Amino acid sequence: MVTKTRCERCTGNLYPYEGAMKCLQCGRSFGGPEPEGLIQDRRFTRAFKVRAIRRARELGSWSRAAQEFGVDPGGLQMWGYKL
């Protein structure tokens, strides 16, 4: 059962999961076993972008690296062209 509530990170739909809410797109949990205090607000710094790009080039896949870092694959690829 999907609710009308949206994820703060990716605006995906949330659904009930183990006594909490979980995002269908990025998998982030809200209010359950993962305390909100442990979730860091990610402002994408240059160091973060460089690390993500380096990992994408190691893996040979923008989408796999984007999944690891929790970012959009298109955005990650765009960073690769700009940096």
SVG drawing of the C-alpha trace seen along z (x, -y; Angstrom):
<svg xmlns="http://www.w3.org/2000/svg" viewBox="-2 -22 41 27">
<polyline fill="none" stroke="black" stroke-width="0.4" points="0.0,0.0 1.6,-3.2 0.8,-6.5 0.6,-10.0 3.5,-11.0 6.7,-11.8 10.4,-11.2 12.4,-14.3 15.4,-13.2 14.0,-12.0 10.3,-12.8 9.4,-9.1 6.4,-7.4 6.6,-6.0 5.1,-2.7 4.7,-1.1 7.6,1.2 8.5,2.8 6.7,0.2 8.2,-2.7 7.9,-4.3 10.3,-3.4 10.8,-5.1 10.1,-3.0 12.8,-4.7 15.8,-5.4 15.0,-2.9 15.4,-5.5 13.6,-4.7 11.6,-7.2 10.9,-6.8 11.7,-3.2 14.9,-1.3 17.1,-3.9 17.0,-7.0 16.6,-10.3 19.6,-11.7 21.9,-9.3 20.7,-10.5 23.1,-13.1 22.0,-15.9 24.1,-15.6 25.1,-18.8 27.2,-17.6 30.6,-19.0 33.4,-18.8 35.1,-16.1 31.9,-14.0 31.5,-14.5 35.1,-13.5 34.8,-10.4 31.5,-9.4 33.0,-10.0 36.2,-8.1 34.0,-5.1 31.9,-5.3 35.0,-5.1 36.3,-2.1 33.1,-0.2 32.6,-1.3 29.0,-2.1 27.4,-5.5 24.2,-3.8 26.0,-1.3 28.0,-4.1 25.0,-6.3 23.2,-3.6 26.1,-3.3 26.2,-7.0 22.4,-7.5 22.4,-10.1 20.8,-10.4 22.8,-8.6 22.2,-11.4 23.5,-13.9 26.5,-11.8 27.3,-11.6 26.9,-15.3 29.4,-15.9 31.8,-13.6 31.7,-16.0 32.0,-19.2 34.8,-18.2"/>
</svg>
